[in-house]
Amino acid sequence: MTFLPKSKGKNQNGGFRTKPEAELAAAEFLRKIRQGYEQIDMPLVDYIQSWISNYKEGAVRKNTRKQHENI
């Protein structure tokens, strides 16, 4: 016998408890896409490098930037 904790909101499979919750999430996703957001598959390393150059360049110390670049 296996005991699992009760789920609140999304279940562990990434789904939703109810169809209306799923429809609401889908509508929100589509709204963001229409506003110019884009969902792409990107390796974490590429994302971090992009994030550093766009948001942290000049705002963090040199050693912090080097640590992030070495990930």
C-alpha positions as CSV (number, residue, x, y, z in Angstrom):
1,M,0.0,0.0,0.0
2,T,1.3,3.5,-0.9
3,F,0.3,6.7,0.7
4,L,0.7,10.0,-1.2
5,P,0.1,13.5,0.0
6,K,-3.1,15.2,-1.1
7,S,-2.6,17.4,-4.2
8,K,-3.6,21.1,-4.1
9,G,-4.1,22.6,-7.5
10,K,-2.1,21.0,-10.2
11,N,-1.4,17.3,-9.9
12,Q,2.0,15.7,-10.1
13,N,1.5,14.8,-13.7
14,G,1.3,18.5,-14.7
15,G,-2.4,18.4,-15.3
16,F,-5.2,20.3,-13.7
17,R,-7.9,19.2,-11.2
18,T,-10.7,20.4,-13.3
19,K,-11.4,21.1,-17.0
20,P,-12.2,24.8,-16.2
21,E,-8.8,25.2,-14.6
22,A,-7.2,23.7,-17.7
23,E,-9.2,26.0,-20.0
24,L,-8.3,29.1,-17.9
25,A,-4.6,28.2,-18.1
26,A,-4.8,27.6,-21.8
27,A,-6.5,31.0,-22.3
28,E,-3.8,32.7,-20.3
29,F,-1.1,31.0,-22.3
30,L,-2.8,32.1,-25.6
31,R,-3.2,35.6,-24.3
32,K,0.6,35.8,-23.6
33,I,1.4,34.4,-27.0
34,R,-0.8,37.1,-28.7
35,Q,0.9,39.8,-26.7
36,G,4.3,38.8,-28.1
37,Y,5.5,36.3,-25.6
38,E,7.2,33.3,-27.2
39,Q,7.7,29.9,-25.8
40,I,10.9,28.3,-27.1
41,D,13.0,25.3,-26.2
42,M,16.4,26.6,-25.1
43,P,19.2,24.8,-23.2
44,L,19.7,26.2,-19.7
45,V,23.2,27.3,-20.5
46,D,22.0,29.5,-23.4
47,Y,19.2,30.9,-21.3
48,I,21.6,31.9,-18.4
49,Q,24.0,33.5,-20.9
50,S,21.2,35.5,-22.4
51,W,19.8,36.5,-19.0
52,I,23.2,37.7,-17.9
53,S,23.8,39.8,-21.0
54,N,20.3,41.3,-21.0
55,Y,19.6,41.9,-17.3
56,K,22.8,41.6,-15.2
57,E,25.6,43.0,-17.3
58,G,27.0,46.0,-15.4
59,A,24.6,45.4,-12.4
60,V,26.6,42.6,-10.7
61,R,30.2,42.2,-9.7
62,K,32.7,40.7,-12.0
63,N,33.1,37.5,-9.9
64,T,29.4,36.9,-9.8
65,R,29.1,37.3,-13.6
66,K,32.1,34.9,-14.0
67,Q,30.4,32.3,-11.7
68,H,27.2,32.5,-13.8
69,E,29.1,32.2,-17.1
70,N,30.9,29.0,-15.8
71,I,27.6,27.1,-15.2
